[in-house]
Amino acid sequence: MKDGELLERIVLNPKVMVGKPVIRGTRLTVDFILNLLAHGATEKEILEEYKGLTEEDIRACFLFATKALKDTDFMPLAAEPT
């Protein structure tokens, strides 16, 4: 699936979840799905828990986050010890 097709699965609507990016047709935010994965949930577990989701929806969350961070510069929160 092409980037554009995946990204169409993510929508921003000020009337849904205060405008946070969500998976189309749901109130599941991109950051919620990524947080589940970061804390050890598997894709299979997420798909079983949220029956309307697809593998492509989860991939769309990754792609959206990647695109959102692409041109972001980060500053360290603290200096690393030398």
C-alpha positions in Angstrom: 0.0 0.0 0.0 1.3 3.4 -0.9 2.0 6.2 1.6 -0.9 8.3 0.5 -3.3 5.4 0.9 -2.1 4.7 4.4 -2.2 8.3 5.4 -5.8 8.6 4.3 -6.6 6.3 7.2 -5.5 9.0 9.7 -7.8 12.0 10.1 -7.7 15.2 12.1 -11.0 16.7 13.0 -11.4 19.4 15.8 -14.7 17.8 16.8 -13.1 14.3 17.4 -10.7 13.8 20.3 -10.0 17.6 20.3 -8.3 17.4 16.9 -5.8 14.7 17.7 -4.9 12.5 14.8 -7.2 9.4 14.9 -7.8 6.3 12.8 -10.6 7.1 10.4 -14.0 6.0 11.7 -12.8 5.6 15.3 -11.9 7.6 18.3 -8.6 5.8 18.6 -5.7 8.2 18.5 -2.4 7.6 16.8 -0.6 8.2 20.0 -2.8 5.7 21.9 -2.0 2.9 19.4 1.7 3.7 19.4 1.7 3.8 23.2 0.1 0.3 23.4 2.8 -1.0 21.1 5.5 0.8 23.1 4.3 -0.9 26.2 4.4 -4.4 24.8 1.0 -5.0 23.3 1.3 -7.0 20.1 -0.4 -6.0 16.8 -2.5 -9.2 17.2 -3.7 -8.2 20.7 -4.7 -4.7 19.5 -6.6 -6.1 16.5 -8.4 -8.6 18.8 -9.3 -5.8 21.3 -10.4 -3.3 18.7 -12.3 -5.3 16.1 -12.7 -2.6 13.6 -9.0 -2.0 13.2 -6.8 -3.5 10.5 -3.1 -4.1 10.1 -3.1 -1.2 7.6 -4.5 1.1 10.3 -1.6 0.3 12.6 0.9 0.8 9.8 -0.7 4.1 9.1 -0.1 5.1 12.7 3.6 4.4 12.3 3.8 6.2 9.0 1.9 9.2 10.3 4.3 9.5 13.3 7.3 9.1 11.0 6.1 11.8 8.7 5.3 14.1 11.6 8.8 13.7 13.1 10.7 13.8 9.8 11.6 17.5 10.0 11.7 17.9 13.7 14.8 18.9 15.5 15.3 17.6 19.0 17.3 19.1 21.8 18.5 16.8 24.6 16.7 17.1 27.9 20.0 16.8 29.8 23.6 16.6 28.8 25.0 13.1 28.5 27.8 12.3 30.9 31.3 12.3 29.3 
